[in-house]
Amino acid sequence: MSVLLGCIADDFTGASDLALMLAERGMATTQVLNMAGEVDLGHSNAVVIALKTRTSSVENAVRESLASSDWLLDKGASQLFFKYCSTFDSTSQGNIGPVADVLLERVEQDITVVCPAFPETGRTIRNGNLYVNGQLLAESPMRNHPLTPMRESSLLKMMDAQTRPGSSGLISLETVRSGSPAVKESIEKLKSDGIRYAVTDIETNSDLEVVGQACKGMRLVTGAAGIALGLVPNFDGFAGVAESACEPLPKLPGFPLVLSGSCSVATRKQVEVMRAEHFSIEVNPFDIASGDQSAEHIGRQVADAWQEGPVLVFACSDPQEVLKAQGELGREQSALMIEKTLAEVAQKLAGLGCHKFIVAGGETSGAVAQSLGVNALKTGPRIAPGVPWMIRADGQNQVMAFKSGNFGAGTFFLDAMDMLP
């Protein structure tokens, strides 16, 4: 069985999000974290490459995305899907626009859709504006994201800023509600007008399915995981498939380790709930910079507590403290210190026999996965919308969950642990 759909995700949690969407709709899905490593795709229908390019330089994001597209096309993928966050996390320079530009050129396609909507998680698009739980993106908590503060809500304006002025056009909700033939016709009209990016209004899952159906035969689609609702049935053998391809979790010994590098509103609540029930350690970038905290010291504390129950290690999450650290230590440097420390703690616990990892935050998830030497993951069952358990595909007995900072209810960490056999 060959790979049908090849996906490029700009961070690790987004890759898991998409893998879950595809697997729940019947596509055996493998998440690849290291293309240079040994990867057994088995009978995978879809492959999701998890990159760490959301906040990297434009040059690096373009280079890694192109390499991923070549790898996927070589595996037989007939359609590529560039997956970014449902809150369009990026800056005015990129990286969404520049990557979309080079991928369009790579597949020799003139136009594609821009569809970050995911109604199940509160992301909708009206008149080309992106909403988060009913708020305009620029008025939502994403306005103050520490790495990609979102100060604009219009997807057309953001794409034009990241690519070239006048490159984006709108497919209205009225057109979407008229069905996939009307959407296809609108795409062709926009293409004839020189438009490269068709922003699609979306308010419901049914809207996503219509737009996904209109993308049948496209060599490149872009958007959040939600549009996969309509992509899967486009492939022979998957129309009407209801049986999930998610794999069951293996029974493994020991307690889970929870690592949180996110300071989002949702994750702060999840940290608060878990701290009330389990041992926790707070990691502070000022203490790391001064030498008062180190991965080795934290690792020893965690190792002792982990023998008795689940442990949470979390980054300082007070928004004012985060801003202070960014101002004094540098935005990227303070984030890297946290990521590196949490990744080293994960590595130490893995060496002591920890088999279960729950990680919050896209950048932190990438750092932890790399520290554990993970090349590929199979898709396990859903914990919450957009977040599955994942199972190492190389035979090593480890399971892990990579959670976007904005996803999950307040009890997410506890819910994830309760699912473990």
N, C-alpha and C positions, 0 to 999 in steps of 0.2 A: 504494500500500500504506500503510495507516494505522498509527500507533503502537498497539500492543496493550498493552504493559506499560510503565508509567511509574514510574521508581525515583528515590527521594530518598536520597542517601548523605550521611552526616554528616562525611565527610572524603574527600580525593582518592584516597588509596590504596585505601580501601574501595570507592570508585566503580569503580576499575580492576579490583579483585578481582571485583566483581559483573558488570561488563561482560564479562570473560573467561568467567565461568561461563555467561552467556547466549549469547555468540557461539559457544562450543564446542558448544552444543546446537542450533545452527542459526539463532538469531535474529540478524539483522543489527542491530548495537548501536552506537549513538553515545553518547559521553560528553560531556555539556554542562557547561562550566565557567562560562559567562557567558550567562545568559538574555537580557541586554540587548544582547549583541553579535549580529552577523550569524551565524546558524546554519542550515546546510543539512542537514536531516535525511535527505535523499535517500529511500532505500527502507528506512529503519530500522523494524524491528519492535519494538524496545525502545529506550528512552532512559533514560540514567542521569544525573541531575543531581548534580554533585559540589559539595557545599557545604563550608564550613570552620566548622562549627557545633559540633563535638564538645566543644570547650572554651570556646566563647563563652558569653555570658550566656544565661540561659533565655529572656529576652525576645527577643533576637536570633535564637536558634535557632528559636523558635516563628514569628517573623515570616518568616524566610527559608524555612522549611519550608512554611508555608502558601502563600507566593508560588510556590514550586516546584510544589506540588500543583495550584494553579490553572493554571499554565502547561502542565503535563502533561495535565490534564483537557481543556484547550482544544485540545490536539493530538490528542485522541480516545482517550486511554488508558482502557481499561475496568477496569483494576486498578492500584492504587498499591502500591508496595513501599517501606517505610521501612527502609533498610539501615543497621545500626550494626555495631560491631566484634564479632567472635566472642569477644572477652574482655569484652564489655559495658562498654567504657570509658566511665565517667561518674562523677558524684559523687552524694551523697545528695540533692542538689537537682535533678539532671537531667544531661544534657538528654533522655535517652531517654523517660522517662515523660511529661513535659510535651508533647513533640512528638507522641508517640503519642496523647495525649488530644485534641489539637486536630485531628489528622488523622482520628481516628475521628468527631469531630463534623462535619468537613468533608464526609465521604462518607456521613454519616448511617447509621453502622453501630454496632451495640451491643457487639460483641466481636471480638477478633482474636487471633492467636497471637503468642507471644513465643518466638522460636526462633534464638538466636545460635549454635547448634551448627554445627560444620564438622569432621567426623571426619577428613577428609583432612589437616587441619592440626593435629590433636590436640585439638580442642575438642568435648567431649561433655557431655551433661546426664543426670544420674541423680538420681532423687528430687527433682528441681527444683534441684539444685546443679550449677553449672558447673565443669567440670574442664578443665585445660590440661595436655596431655601426661600425663594420669593423676594430676595433682595438683589438689586443690581450688583454685579461683581465688585465694582469700585466702591460700593457702600457696605460690602460684607466684611467679615473678619479677614478675608484675603487681602484687604487693603493694606494691612500691616504685616504681611508675611515677611519673615526675617530675610529670606533670600530672593524671593520674587514678589515684591509688593505690587498688587494689581490695582492701578489707579485709573483704569479705563474699562468700560463695559462693552463697547462696540467691537465685535469680532472683525468687522470690516475695517475699522480704523487700525486695529492691532495688526492685522495681516498686511495692510498697506504699509504700515510703518516698518514691518519686518522684511517685506519683500520689495515691492515698488508701488508708488501711488497708482490707484486705479486698477489694481490687479484683482480686486475682490468684488463679488456681486451677491445679491440676496435672492434666495428662493423662499418665498413667503409661506406662512402657515396655510394660507388659502390654497396655494399650489400643492403643498404636501398633502393636504386633506383631499385633494382631487385624485390622488393615487400615483403609483410609481410611473405610469406612462407620462403623466403631466410633469413629474419631476425630471424625467429623462429629457423631455422636450425643452424644459426650462434650462437644463444644463447645456444642451446643444445651442440654445439661443445665446446664453452667456458666452459660450466658447466662440461663437461667430462674432461677438462683440469684443473679442480680445481678452475676456476675463479668464483668469487661471484658477481662481478659488471661489467655489460656490458655497456660501454660508447658508445653512439650512435652518429655518425656524423649526423648533421641536418643543412640544409640551407633554407628550405622552409616549409610552412604549410603542403604541400603534404607529405614531408618527415615525419613530426610529425604524420600525420594520418596513415602512413604505420607502424611506430614503435608502435603507440597506438594499432593498430589492432593486431600486433604480441604479445601484452601483454594480449590478451583475455585469461581468465582462471588463470592468475597469481594471487596469494593471496596478493602479495605486488608489487607495482610499485613506483619508486621514480623519482622526477624531478620537474621542474617548471610548471606553470599552462598550458603552451602550449600543453603539451602532452595529456591534456584532450580532445583536438580535436579528437583524435583517440580512447580514452577510452569510451566515451559515446555510440557510435554505437555498442559496444560490448554487451550491455545489451538488453535483449528482450524488444521490444516495442519502442526502441529509434533509431534504424537504419533508417536513412533518415528523422528523425524528424527535421522540419524547424521552428516550432513555438516556440518562446521564452517563458520561464517560469518566466521571470523577472516581478516583481510586480510594479504597478504604484505608484508614489509618492503621499502621501496624501497632501491636502492643509492645511498648518499650518501657524499660525500668526507669526509676528516678523521677525527680521533680522538674518542672519547667523553669527556665530562666527567661525573664521578661526584661527587655532592653528598650528604653524609650529616649529617642533623641529629638522628638517633636515637641514644639511648644504651642501647637494649635489648641483652640478652645476645646475640641472634642477629646484630644489626648490628655489635656490637663485634668479633665473630669475623670477619665479612665485611670489616670495615675492616682488621683485622690481616692477613688473607690478601692483600688487594690492596696494602697498603703494602709487603709483601715483594717485590712485582714491579714496582710503578710509583711514579712521583713523587707525593708527597702533601704536603698542608699542613694542619696542625691549627689550628682556630680556637678561641680561648679567650675566653669572655665577659669575664673580668677585663681582658684585653688590649684588647678592643674598648672597654670602658668607660673605660680609662685613655688611650686613643688610640694605644697601641702597635701595634694592628692596625686596619686599615680595609679596606673592600671594595675601595677603589681600589688600595691596596698589594698586597693578596692577588691582585687581578685581574691586576696586572702580572706577578707571579710565575707565576701560572697560565698566562697568555698565552704567556710564554716557554717554559715546559715543555710546553705543549699542542702546540707545533709539532713536538715530537719523539715524542709518544706520549700515551696516556690519562693523565688526571690525576684524583686524588682530593682533594677538600676536605672535611674532616670536623670536626665539633664535638668538643670535649673530651669523652671518653666514660667517664672514670673515675668510677664512681658517687659516691665521696666528694667529688671535685672538683665534680660536678654539684650535690650537696647543699650544698656550701659556697657555690657561686655563687648558688643559690636563696636561701640564708639571708642573704647580704650584699647581693645586687643585687635580690632579689625573684624569685619563681618565674616570673611571667609576663614580667617585664622581661628576665631572662636568656635566656629562650626566644626572645623577640621579637628580641633583638639577633642571635642566631644565625641565625634565619630570614631577617631582613632582609639580613644580610651575605651569606649563601649565595645569596639571590635576586638580589642586585646583581652577584655574581660571574657567575651564569648569564647575566644580561642583557648583561654586558660581553663574555662569550665568544660569545654569539649574534651580537653586533655584529661580531665578528671572523670569523664564518663557521662557528661550531660548530653542527652539525646533530643531535647525538646526546647526550641527557641521561639519566642514571640517577640517581634521587633516592630516598633512604631517609628515611622518617619522614612521617607524614600531614600535620603542620603545615608542615613544610619543603616538601613536595610542593605544597601549596596556594600557598605564597608564591612558589615558583619558577614555577609555571604562570601565576600572575597577572603576574609580572614579565615573562614572555615574551609576554604578550598573547594567550594561547591561549583561544579561545572554545569549541572542540569538537574531539573526538578520535575517530577510528575505532579499532576494536579489532584489534590485531595478534596474533601468535602468543604462546603461553605460554612464559614463561621458567622459572617455578616455580609450584607450586600457589598460586593467588591473585594472581599477578603476570604481566601480559602486557606486551609492547611495545605502545605506542600510537602512532598516526600522526595528525599534524595534519590536520584535515578542511577547512582553508581554503586548501589548495593550497601553503602554505609548506612547504619541504622540511625538516621536523624530525620526529624520532622521539624518544619519551621513555618511560621506565619509572618508575612511581611505586610504591615498595615499602613496605609496612607494616613498621615496625621489627622485628616479631616473625617475619616470614616469610623463607623462603629458607635454603638450606644455606650453609656457610662460604664456598664458592666462588661465591656468587651473582653478585657484580659481574663476575667473570671469565666466568662462564657466559653472562651477558647480552651481554657484548661479543663472545663467540665466535659468537653467533647472527647478528650483523650481516653483511649481504652485502658 
